[in-house]
């Protein structure tokens, strides 16, 4: 059965195949970028002082399953509100076709705050990693379900070579095993089912049991308030990535603080 992820990935892979930019030239440009902000180190530090969980606050306008969330969202003021609310890091969608994001959102939001930024997109080749570095991102998302094992290993290595951190996203036990074998030190557990796009609130709790303590555990999707944060902290998650709950909030500063203080 085809999933939302299948169709999105097909689009990104086709785009990558049409991209005729020389990979080495892209990587060379990315290597010349100034030092970034350490996403993982910042997140670990924030998790260490938080009473509950550290928050990666996301900027996105729409989703494939729910359609338009906040079509008139402006990235800079929202990013500044997230910083005031105590977000440890930002996550910014740069996929325009499926999520209404852009590289401009990332560049402008990062310039307007002091927070490290995750480029939230569908990384399928080395050029995606280089582009992330060139637009100023401090971390990239690597989705295990989107990559075979050799590609996952290679892209994680390129990520580190370019002074980026990799958030390696998993959906089940087999994917967690693959992430750990690839050397992931920061693992995201996406609670959204890839077939139905419904949230499975028990997924994070189940997978937390197979993630070793040295790994930074990040829960993603379906986090809709302080109760969810408390539940995730109780099973061992140090951080949460929250999008829809915050972008739809009338007061993102207060909403963020309530998550952090849960």
Residue frames relative to the residue before (quaternion, step in Angstrom):
aa qw qx qy qz dx dy dz
X 1.0000 0.0000 0.0000 0.0000 0.00 0.00 0.00
X 0.4302 -0.7094 0.4969 0.2544 3.57 -0.78 1.03
X 0.2230 -0.7770 0.5773 0.1151 3.56 -1.05 0.76
X 0.6789 -0.4306 0.3780 0.4591 3.54 -1.34 0.11
X 0.6493 0.5355 -0.3207 0.4344 3.56 0.95 -0.90
X 0.6123 0.5703 -0.3513 0.4202 3.60 0.99 -0.82
X 0.7144 0.4543 -0.2726 0.4572 3.58 0.77 -1.00
X 0.6391 0.5150 -0.3305 0.4659 3.57 1.01 -0.75
X 0.6724 0.4984 -0.2987 0.4586 3.56 0.91 -0.91
X 0.6081 0.5508 -0.3594 0.4446 3.59 1.00 -0.75
X 0.6464 0.5155 -0.3148 0.4662 3.57 0.99 -0.84
X 0.6937 0.4761 -0.2849 0.4593 3.59 0.86 -0.93
X 0.6532 0.5041 -0.3272 0.4606 3.60 0.98 -0.74
X 0.6294 0.5180 -0.3390 0.4697 3.57 1.01 -0.74
X 0.6394 0.5181 -0.3227 0.4676 3.57 0.98 -0.82
X 0.6488 0.5182 -0.3164 0.4587 3.60 0.96 -0.85
X 0.6492 0.5227 -0.3179 0.4520 3.57 0.99 -0.82
X 0.6914 0.4659 -0.2782 0.4769 3.59 1.09 -0.67
X 0.5650 0.6117 -0.3847 0.3982 3.58 1.23 -0.34
X 0.1279 -0.8380 0.5292 0.0371 3.56 -0.43 1.22
X 0.3693 0.7217 -0.5063 0.2940 3.60 1.17 0.37
X 0.4836 -0.6632 0.4736 0.3194 3.64 -0.88 0.81
X 0.4824 -0.7042 0.4400 0.2791 3.57 -0.70 1.11
X 0.6815 0.5034 -0.3164 0.4267 3.59 0.79 -0.93
X 0.6270 0.5278 -0.3418 0.4599 3.57 1.04 -0.71
X 0.6306 0.5238 -0.3252 0.4713 3.58 1.04 -0.78
X 0.6747 0.4981 -0.2923 0.4596 3.55 0.90 -0.95
X 0.6303 0.5328 -0.3357 0.4541 3.58 1.01 -0.77
X 0.6469 0.5053 -0.3190 0.4737 3.59 0.97 -0.81
X 0.6601 0.5127 -0.3082 0.4544 3.57 0.97 -0.86
X 0.6330 0.5431 -0.3312 0.4412 3.59 1.05 -0.74
X 0.6767 0.5093 -0.2831 0.4501 3.57 1.16 -0.57
X 0.4731 0.6846 -0.4381 0.3401 3.58 1.26 -0.11
X 0.5524 -0.6064 0.4428 0.3622 3.62 -1.07 0.60
X 0.6782 -0.4995 0.3494 0.4104 3.55 -1.22 0.48
X 0.3531 -0.7527 0.5224 0.1894 3.53 -1.02 0.83
X 0.5766 -0.5214 0.4778 0.4091 3.51 -1.35 -0.32
X 0.4229 -0.7315 0.4686 0.2578 3.58 -0.71 0.98
X 0.3365 -0.7744 0.5091 0.1670 3.54 -0.39 1.28
X 0.7222 0.4512 -0.2666 0.4514 3.57 0.67 -1.08
X 0.6528 0.5101 -0.3229 0.4575 3.60 0.91 -0.86
X 0.6485 0.5142 -0.3121 0.4665 3.58 0.96 -0.85
X 0.6710 0.5015 -0.2988 0.4572 3.57 0.93 -0.88
X 0.6434 0.5123 -0.3223 0.4687 3.57 0.99 -0.79
X 0.6527 0.5112 -0.3162 0.4611 3.58 0.96 -0.84
X 0.6619 0.5017 -0.3050 0.4660 3.58 0.94 -0.87
X 0.6463 0.5147 -0.3206 0.4633 3.56 1.01 -0.79
X 0.6403 0.5599 -0.3182 0.4186 3.56 1.09 -0.70
X 0.7486 0.3641 -0.2100 0.5128 3.58 1.12 -0.58
X 0.5521 0.6165 -0.4016 0.3922 3.60 1.21 -0.26
X 0.4790 -0.6530 0.5001 0.3069 3.55 -1.10 0.67
X 0.7729 0.2372 -0.1397 0.5717 3.56 1.19 -0.55
X 0.7521 -0.2813 0.2510 0.5406 3.56 -0.13 -1.32
X 0.4551 -0.6159 0.5572 0.3211 3.53 -1.30 0.42
X 0.2785 -0.7843 0.5376 0.1350 3.57 -1.10 0.67
X 0.1929 -0.6956 0.6820 0.1174 3.50 -1.11 0.93
X 0.1748 -0.8198 0.5416 0.0638 3.58 -0.38 1.24
X 0.2498 -0.8249 0.4998 0.0862 3.55 -0.70 1.13
X 0.2241 -0.7366 0.6264 0.1220 3.49 -1.24 0.71
X 0.2840 0.7333 -0.5805 0.2113 3.57 -0.62 1.17
X 0.4018 -0.7451 0.4937 0.1989 3.55 -1.13 0.72
X 0.8094 -0.0200 0.0317 0.5860 3.58 1.06 -0.64
X 0.2255 -0.7459 0.6050 0.1636 3.54 -1.34 0.15
X 0.6176 -0.5737 0.3763 0.3844 3.62 -1.12 0.54
X 0.7159 0.4621 -0.2615 0.4534 3.59 1.03 -0.74
X 0.7964 0.3059 -0.1471 0.5005 3.61 0.98 -0.80
X 0.4621 -0.6952 0.4425 0.3276 3.57 1.26 -0.07
X 0.8182 -0.2107 0.1644 0.5090 3.55 -1.13 -0.67
X 0.2012 -0.7572 0.6126 0.1041 3.55 -0.96 0.97
X 0.7511 -0.1489 0.1444 0.6268 3.56 0.71 -1.16
X 0.1694 -0.8526 0.4836 0.1028 3.60 0.34 1.21
X 0.7303 0.4033 -0.2429 0.4950 3.60 1.12 -0.58
X 0.2625 0.7924 -0.5080 0.2124 3.58 1.23 0.42
X 0.1587 -0.7525 0.6334 0.0855 3.57 -1.06 0.87
X 0.4669 -0.7554 0.3864 0.2490 3.54 -0.49 1.24
X 0.6898 0.5300 -0.3145 0.3800 3.60 0.75 -1.00
X 0.7044 0.4361 -0.3121 0.4649 3.65 0.66 -0.86
X 0.6359 0.5155 -0.3427 0.4608 3.58 1.05 -0.65
X 0.6293 0.5276 -0.3331 0.4634 3.59 0.99 -0.80
X 0.6582 0.5015 -0.3081 0.4694 3.59 0.97 -0.83
X 0.6277 0.5215 -0.3327 0.4726 3.58 1.05 -0.72
X 0.6266 0.5293 -0.3320 0.4657 3.57 1.01 -0.80
X 0.6545 0.5043 -0.3249 0.4602 3.59 0.92 -0.84
X 0.6528 0.5046 -0.3147 0.4693 3.60 0.96 -0.82
X 0.6872 0.5002 -0.2787 0.4471 3.56 1.06 -0.72
X 0.6032 -0.6137 0.3359 0.3829 3.56 1.26 -0.11
X 0.2953 0.7546 -0.5320 0.2458 3.60 1.17 0.40
X 0.4253 -0.6918 0.5223 0.2601 3.56 -1.05 0.77
X 0.7931 -0.0055 0.0676 0.6052 3.56 1.02 -0.89
X 0.3767 -0.6875 0.5679 0.2511 3.53 -1.37 0.18
X 0.1352 -0.7186 0.6707 0.1247 3.52 -1.32 0.49
X 0.0257 -0.8255 0.5628 -0.0325 3.57 -0.68 1.08
X 0.3683 -0.7240 0.5473 0.2015 3.55 -0.76 1.11
X 0.1161 -0.7995 0.5863 0.0605 3.57 -0.89 0.94
X 0.4904 0.6271 -0.4379 0.4178 3.59 1.31 0.08
X 0.2588 -0.8080 0.5142 0.1254 3.57 -0.45 1.22
X 0.6644 0.5429 -0.3110 0.4088 3.58 0.91 -0.90
X 0.8054 0.3149 -0.1405 0.4821 3.58 0.81 -1.00
X 0.8111 0.2517 -0.1039 0.5177 3.60 1.10 -0.63
X 0.4797 -0.7024 0.4222 0.3135 3.59 1.25 0.01
X 0.4994 0.6679 -0.4191 0.3590 3.59 1.20 0.40
X 0.1125 -0.7862 0.6012 0.0884 3.55 -1.33 -0.08
X 0.6089 -0.5360 0.4348 0.3911 3.53 -1.28 0.33
X 0.5782 0.5814 -0.3728 0.4344 3.59 1.16 -0.57
X 0.5970 0.5543 -0.3557 0.4580 3.59 1.02 -0.77
X 0.6876 0.4880 -0.2899 0.4527 3.55 0.83 -0.99
X 0.6876 0.4926 -0.2994 0.4414 3.58 0.77 -0.98
X 0.6991 0.4683 -0.2829 0.4604 3.58 0.86 -0.91
X 0.6654 0.4966 -0.3137 0.4606 3.60 0.93 -0.82
X 0.6540 0.5030 -0.3259 0.4616 3.57 0.95 -0.78
X 0.6605 0.5112 -0.3094 0.4548 3.58 0.98 -0.82
X 0.6940 0.4942 -0.2669 0.4504 3.58 1.15 -0.64
X 0.7571 0.2855 -0.1733 0.5615 3.61 1.27 -0.18
X 0.4710 -0.6444 0.5126 0.3164 3.54 -1.34 -0.01
X 0.4959 0.7035 -0.3938 0.3226 3.59 1.30 0.07
X 0.4859 -0.6140 0.5235 0.3360 3.59 -1.13 0.59
X 0.2323 -0.8017 0.5457 0.0749 3.55 -1.08 0.79
X 0.2728 -0.7188 0.6224 0.1468 3.51 -1.09 0.92
X 0.2889 -0.6995 0.6173 0.2147 3.56 -0.95 0.85
X 0.1539 -0.7948 0.5841 0.0589 3.58 -0.41 1.25
X 0.3405 0.7077 -0.5428 0.2976 3.55 -0.27 1.28
X 0.5581 -0.6061 0.4579 0.3339 3.55 -1.29 -0.07
X 0.1651 -0.8314 0.5295 0.0349 3.51 0.02 1.40
X 0.0273 0.8341 -0.5482 0.0543 3.59 -0.53 1.15
X 0.8015 0.0857 -0.0711 0.5876 3.61 1.21 -0.25
X 0.7323 -0.4533 0.2921 0.4158 3.54 -1.34 0.31
X 0.6053 0.5813 -0.3513 0.4151 3.57 1.08 -0.70
X 0.6102 0.5480 -0.3522 0.4509 3.59 1.10 -0.64
X 0.6510 0.5050 -0.3097 0.4746 3.56 1.02 -0.82
X 0.6540 0.5083 -0.3095 0.4670 3.57 0.94 -0.89
X 0.6417 0.5232 -0.3236 0.4581 3.58 0.97 -0.84
X 0.6179 0.5483 -0.3401 0.4494 3.57 1.00 -0.79
X 0.6711 0.4885 -0.2930 0.4745 3.56 0.92 -0.91
X 0.6746 0.5136 -0.2949 0.4407 3.57 0.96 -0.88
X 0.6981 0.4370 -0.2852 0.4903 3.60 1.07 -0.58
X 0.6372 -0.5888 0.3014 0.3956 3.56 1.31 0.09
X 0.4023 0.7202 -0.4833 0.2931 3.60 1.21 0.13
X 0.3420 -0.7323 0.5583 0.1871 3.53 -1.27 0.54
X 0.7824 0.1054 -0.0580 0.6110 3.58 1.29 -0.26
X 0.1981 -0.7571 0.6087 0.1302 3.55 -1.27 0.44
X 0.4262 -0.6661 0.5518 0.2647 3.52 -1.31 0.47
X 0.0622 -0.7610 0.6454 0.0223 3.55 -0.98 0.95
X 0.1763 -0.8066 0.5605 0.0646 3.58 -0.45 1.24
X 0.4304 -0.7292 0.4659 0.2567 3.57 -0.49 1.20
X 0.6593 0.5316 -0.3125 0.4301 3.61 0.93 -0.86
X 0.6808 0.4990 -0.2780 0.4585 3.58 1.22 -0.45
X 0.7659 0.3498 -0.1421 0.5204 3.58 1.25 -0.37
X 0.3913 -0.6606 0.5648 0.3024 3.57 -1.05 0.66
X 0.7089 -0.5098 0.2699 0.4059 3.57 -1.19 0.42
X 0.6519 0.4970 -0.3484 0.4546 3.66 0.83 -0.75
X 0.6582 0.5012 -0.3109 0.4678 3.59 1.00 -0.81
X 0.6225 0.5343 -0.3389 0.4607 3.59 1.01 -0.77
X 0.6568 0.5038 -0.3049 0.4710 3.58 0.90 -0.93
X 0.6796 0.5020 -0.2943 0.4467 3.58 0.86 -0.98
X 0.7013 0.4688 -0.2852 0.4551 3.59 0.83 -0.93
X 0.6122 0.5230 -0.3545 0.4755 3.59 1.10 -0.59
X 0.6392 0.5169 -0.3200 0.4711 3.58 1.06 -0.74
X 0.6487 0.4997 -0.3161 0.4792 3.61 0.97 -0.83
X 0.6028 0.5666 -0.3437 0.4444 3.57 1.03 -0.81
X 0.7023 0.4543 -0.2665 0.4789 3.57 0.85 -0.97
X 0.6158 0.5552 -0.3481 0.4374 3.58 1.03 -0.76
X 0.7329 0.4106 -0.2237 0.4941 3.57 1.05 -0.78
X 0.5208 -0.6733 0.3960 0.3444 3.59 1.24 0.42
X 0.4782 0.6100 -0.4670 0.4255 3.53 1.01 0.93
X 0.3600 -0.6793 0.5809 0.2676 3.56 -1.27 0.35
X 0.2740 -0.7674 0.5594 0.1523 3.55 -1.16 0.61
X 0.1788 -0.7309 0.6496 0.1090 3.55 -0.85 1.04
X 0.1520 -0.8191 0.5517 0.0389 3.56 -0.37 1.29
X 0.2085 -0.8374 0.5014 0.0625 3.55 -0.39 1.30
X 0.0846 -0.8028 0.5900 -0.0140 3.54 -0.93 1.05
X 0.2285 -0.7774 0.5728 0.1237 3.54 -1.28 0.47
X 0.8030 0.0878 -0.0643 0.5859 3.62 1.19 -0.23
X 0.7434 -0.4351 0.2793 0.4243 3.54 -1.34 0.14
X 0.6411 0.5288 -0.3340 0.4447 3.58 0.97 -0.80
X 0.6632 0.4912 -0.3057 0.4747 3.57 1.01 -0.76
X 0.5940 0.5415 -0.3654 0.4694 3.60 1.07 -0.64
X 0.6479 0.5169 -0.3195 0.4593 3.58 0.92 -0.87
X 0.6570 0.5021 -0.3102 0.4690 3.58 0.96 -0.82
X 0.6363 0.5310 -0.3289 0.4527 3.59 0.97 -0.82
X 0.6787 0.4829 -0.2913 0.4705 3.57 0.91 -0.90
X 0.6338 0.5223 -0.3283 0.4666 3.60 1.02 -0.76
X 0.6640 0.5003 -0.2979 0.4692 3.59 1.08 -0.67
X 0.5525 -0.6395 0.3772 0.3789 3.58 1.26 -0.26
X 0.3002 0.7725 -0.5101 0.2300 3.59 1.17 0.42
X 0.1744 -0.7785 0.5956 0.0935 3.55 -1.03 0.84
X 0.7298 0.2591 -0.1703 0.6093 3.57 1.34 -0.19
X 0.0115 -0.8322 0.5508 -0.0635 3.57 -0.36 1.26
X 0.1930 -0.7677 0.6033 0.0969 3.53 -0.89 1.02
X 0.1913 -0.7526 0.6194 0.1156 3.56 -0.99 0.87
X 0.1977 -0.7879 0.5766 0.0873 3.54 -0.49 1.23
X 0.2960 -0.7944 0.5100 0.1454 3.56 -0.57 1.18
X 0.5724 0.5982 -0.3831 0.4096 3.59 1.28 -0.04
X 0.4339 -0.6991 0.5148 0.2406 3.56 -0.85 1.05
X 0.4302 -0.7433 0.4537 0.2379 3.59 -0.76 1.02
X 0.6517 0.5079 -0.3213 0.4627 3.58 1.19 -0.40
X 0.8019 0.2786 -0.1255 0.5134 3.57 0.81 -1.03
X 0.3103 -0.7571 0.4870 0.3056 3.57 1.31 -0.54
X 0.4490 0.6477 -0.4789 0.3867 3.59 1.20 0.46
X 0.4766 -0.6692 0.4937 0.2853 3.56 -1.19 0.60
X 0.1685 -0.7469 0.6387 0.0764 3.54 -1.00 0.97
X 0.2748 -0.8170 0.4868 0.1417 3.57 -0.08 1.30
X 0.6596 0.5153 -0.3207 0.4434 3.60 1.16 -0.37
X 0.4918 0.6955 -0.4220 0.3104 3.57 1.22 -0.31
X 0.6778 0.4915 -0.3032 0.4552 3.59 0.85 -0.94
X 0.6430 0.5222 -0.3253 0.4560 3.57 0.96 -0.83
X 0.6628 0.5095 -0.3035 0.4572 3.57 0.97 -0.85
X 0.7318 0.4347 -0.2488 0.4621 3.58 0.83 -0.97
X 0.5296 0.6228 -0.4169 0.3973 3.60 1.16 -0.42
X 0.6404 0.5626 -0.3200 0.4135 3.57 1.09 -0.70
X 0.7371 0.3901 -0.2354 0.4991 3.60 1.16 -0.45
X 0.5726 0.5601 -0.3911 0.4533 3.58 1.28 0.17
X 0.3890 -0.7408 0.4914 0.2415 3.63 -0.61 1.06
X 0.6765 -0.5533 0.3243 0.3619 3.56 -1.16 0.65
X 0.6492 0.5293 -0.3694 0.4025 3.68 0.84 -0.67
X 0.6075 0.5626 -0.3564 0.4329 3.59 1.19 -0.49
X 0.3889 -0.6808 0.5680 0.2501 3.55 -1.05 0.82
X 0.1986 -0.8173 0.5371 0.0645 3.56 -0.49 1.25
X 0.0455 -0.7984 0.5993 -0.0352 3.56 -0.74 1.16
X 0.2145 -0.7685 0.5902 0.1224 3.59 -0.79 1.01
X 0.1057 -0.8077 0.5800 0.0122 3.55 -0.97 0.93
X 0.8338 0.2553 -0.2048 0.4445 3.55 -1.28 0.63
X 0.8505 0.2094 -0.1636 0.4540 3.50 -1.12 0.83
X 0.4862 0.6411 -0.4518 0.3853 3.58 1.21 0.31
X 0.0155 0.8723 -0.4790 0.0971 3.52 -0.12 1.35
X 0.8297 -0.0274 -0.0145 0.5574 3.57 1.14 0.45
X 0.7582 -0.4056 0.2638 0.4371 3.57 -1.30 0.08
X 0.6167 0.5593 -0.3634 0.4180 3.61 0.98 -0.73
X 0.6487 0.5088 -0.3143 0.4706 3.57 0.97 -0.84
X 0.6477 0.5184 -0.3199 0.4576 3.60 0.98 -0.80
X 0.6462 0.5131 -0.3232 0.4634 3.58 0.96 -0.83
X 0.6461 0.5220 -0.3213 0.4547 3.57 0.96 -0.87
X 0.6880 0.4798 -0.2835 0.4648 3.57 0.91 -0.89
X 0.6229 0.5212 -0.3409 0.4734 3.60 1.01 -0.71
X 0.6525 0.5448 -0.3148 0.4222 3.57 0.97 -0.85
X 0.7337 0.3920 -0.2429 0.4991 3.61 1.09 -0.60
X 0.7296 -0.4988 0.2243 0.4107 3.59 1.23 0.33
X 0.5036 0.6400 -0.4521 0.3638 3.60 1.19 0.15
X 0.3289 -0.7573 0.5393 0.1657 3.55 -0.98 0.93
X 0.8084 0.1193 -0.0253 0.5758 3.57 1.16 -0.57
X 0.1697 -0.7519 0.6261 0.1180 3.52 -1.32 0.43
X 0.2577 -0.7193 0.6207 0.1757 3.54 -1.20 0.61
X 0.0306 -0.8315 0.5512 -0.0615 3.56 -0.50 1.24
X 0.0780 -0.8210 0.5655 0.0126 3.56 -0.76 1.06
X 0.7849 0.3790 -0.2196 0.4382 3.55 0.11 -1.33
X 0.6358 0.5484 -0.3348 0.4277 3.61 0.90 -0.90
X 0.7270 0.4304 -0.2409 0.4777 3.58 0.98 -0.82
X 0.6826 0.4893 -0.3241 0.4355 3.61 0.83 -0.85
X 0.6983 0.4483 -0.2683 0.4894 3.59 1.16 -0.54
X 0.5088 0.6681 -0.4158 0.3491 3.59 1.24 -0.14
X 0.4634 -0.6627 0.5148 0.2847 3.56 -1.11 0.73
X 0.7775 0.1566 -0.0768 0.6042 3.56 1.24 -0.50
X 0.1653 -0.8393 0.5090 0.0953 3.61 0.26 1.23
X 0.5912 0.5675 -0.3776 0.4310 3.60 1.09 -0.58
X 0.6972 0.4555 -0.2669 0.4850 3.58 0.83 -0.98
X 0.6335 0.5360 -0.3334 0.4474 3.58 0.99 -0.79
X 0.6474 0.5173 -0.3097 0.4662 3.55 0.99 -0.86
X 0.6689 0.5086 -0.3091 0.4454 3.56 0.83 -0.93
X 0.6443 0.5216 -0.3290 0.4522 3.57 1.02 -0.73
X 0.6348 0.5146 -0.3301 0.4725 3.60 1.11 -0.61
X 0.6846 0.4976 -0.2826 0.4514 3.56 0.91 -0.95
X 0.7414 0.4156 -0.2179 0.4798 3.56 1.01 -0.81
X 0.3772 0.7630 -0.4637 0.2459 3.58 1.30 0.01
